[in-house]
Amino acid sequence: MKLATRLLILLAAFAAGAALAQGYPSKPVRMIVGFPAGGPADLFGRVLAQAMGPTLGQQIVVDNRAGVGGVLGMDAVAKAPPDGYVLGLNNQGSVAFAPFALSNMPYDPQKDLALITTVVKVPEVVVVHPSVPVNTLAELIAYAKANPGKVNYGSAGSGGITHLAGELLKIEAKIDIVHIPYKGAAPAVNDLLGGQVQMGVFDVPVVLPHIKAGKLKALAVTSAKRAPPLPDVPTTGELGYPKVISDNWYGLVAPAGTPPEVLKRVHAAAIAALQSPALLDQFGKVSGIAAPATPEEYAAFVAEEQVKWSAIIKAIGFKE
């Protein structure tokens, strides 16, 4: 093919993409959230959708597609037409855990999804039942080493962040604690409150009321920075465990192949939303910290998360 012909094809493609971007969006946009209505992911998705709508000039409708820890929802995004009318609110599990934990992963996050921006990070906190004779993370680690295999930690389910966060702490602190999986955070926290399990690593908003009521002791926040609702609780990094970072987080994606000009419009609307006082207030009510980023920053972050969590998943031999 002659150079002139190639240039004409490229110019035609560019013009078509620019025309699409100028007319986009001409109808409501769908945002797929891979979790049920009423949960934290749904809340973050709806607040983001509402805040992005005015900038795009169209309503963004949330579509809940729950299942397999967010994977079913993101599979629907990956297989949707790449025209900008389907977006997805992904969680870390669907891009950083599932590719290494599932025997049959239905999509490739790198190839099948266009990463737009991180949306929100939710800090987690190491908590223990008051009956455990410790008041600091160092004391917990010493206690666990003195009682190998006798300290149980509850999680919201195998393969999720509350499970892998416990395994990360277990590996870095070189302690023998036993995982007890539950079907959701609520029953896990209920058994922790009842003393059936001794500890756990949970999202701050899930256990914050119990910490304030003195029913659980908060020992460390597993984030790079202290959590605003728990300003007096040190981070794991401050306490000598800088690798024990296990924020729960969500991001915004689109199907791979979505025109770059459309992605730019979506990204601009998302960043404007994530900097708006109304959104920051809504996120803050559930301990969410807005995390706007460039697509390149988001891709680098996902790569880092995959390296970290794939090593943990491999070390414990977890597979579904």
Order of alpha helices (4+ residues) and beta strands (2+ residues): alpha-beta-alpha-beta-alpha-beta-alpha-alpha-beta-beta-alpha-beta-alpha-beta-alpha-beta-alpha-beta-beta-alpha-alpha-beta-alpha
